[in-house]
Amino acid sequence: MKSLLSTIDNLLVHFVAGVRSFLLNLIYGLVTVIGLLFIPFSFFEYSVSLAELDIIEISSFIILVAVIWRFITRSYRLNVGLKESLKRFAFSIASVYLILFSGCYFVIFAEISTQGFIGIEYLNHTSESIRFALVLMTILAVYAATPLVDLLEHTEKPVDFDASKNPT
């Protein structure tokens, strides 16, 4: 009887762990996709026109695309699997977004608790800086999450400077 209960317990634990892992990956994926779609749409505040974009928005978008391209090509060259690459990409971006939005929550909470209310002018004033911080942190997150070559794999053998072994 104990064996049957132990087996049922193990099956239940594996099922719950699988559901938790699936939900966590789903949430990371959704936060990543929504965040990445938010960036280009946030550049167009009033209309969808290229005349509305300034040089910082254009250059930050180009850098973001270049860093994502670097991530993709480096993952391919280092034979990192698609599933592992997607998990790494989504985890890095979603973590940064969740940290940044938590920080925004605490700033807004502090503003409400000191002032008693929050005005629309406060949100309009901070939206530009939050958007720029989001793009900058996304660039840094993707850049940092890019798979790296093992340093020890491409270094030369250490040189032995012992004079007794090398008489010349």
Residue, then its C-alpha position, 0 to 999 in steps of 0.5 A: m500500500k505504501s508503494l501505491l501512495s508513494t507512486i501517486d504522490n510522485l505522479l502528483v508532484h510531477f504533474v504540479a511541477g509541470v503545470r507550474s513550469f508551463l505557467l511560468n514559461l507562459i507568463y514569461g513569454l507573454v510578458t516578453v511578447i507584450g513588452l517587445l510589441f509595446i516598444p515600437f508602438s510606444f514611439f508613435e504617441y499621436s499618429v503613425s508617422l515617421a515624422e513623429l520619431d526623433i533620433i533617439e527613438i530611431s537609434s534605440f530601435i535600430i540598436l534593439v534590432a541589432v542586439i536581438w539579431r546578435f542574440i539569434t546568430r550567436s545562439y545559432r553559431l554556438n548550437v544552443g537549442l531553440k527551446e533553450s534560446l527562447k527560454r533564455f531570451a524570454f527569461s531575461i526580458a521578462s525579468v527586467y520588465l517585472i523589475l522595472f514595473s515593480g520599481c514604477y509601482f513603488v514610485i507611484f505608490a510613494e507619490i500617492s501616499t505622500q500627495g494623497f492622489i496622483g495627477i495626470e501631469y505626473l504620469n505624462h511627465t514620467s512616461e517618456s523616461i519610463r519608455f526610454a528606461l524600458v528600451l534601454m533595459t531591454i537592450l541590456a537584457v538581450y545583450a547580457a543574455t546572449p550565449l557566450v563562448d567558453l573562455l577556456e576553450h579558446t585560450e592558448k596553453p599557458v607558457d611555462f617559464d621555468a628556466s630548468k626546462n628550457p635551457t635557451 
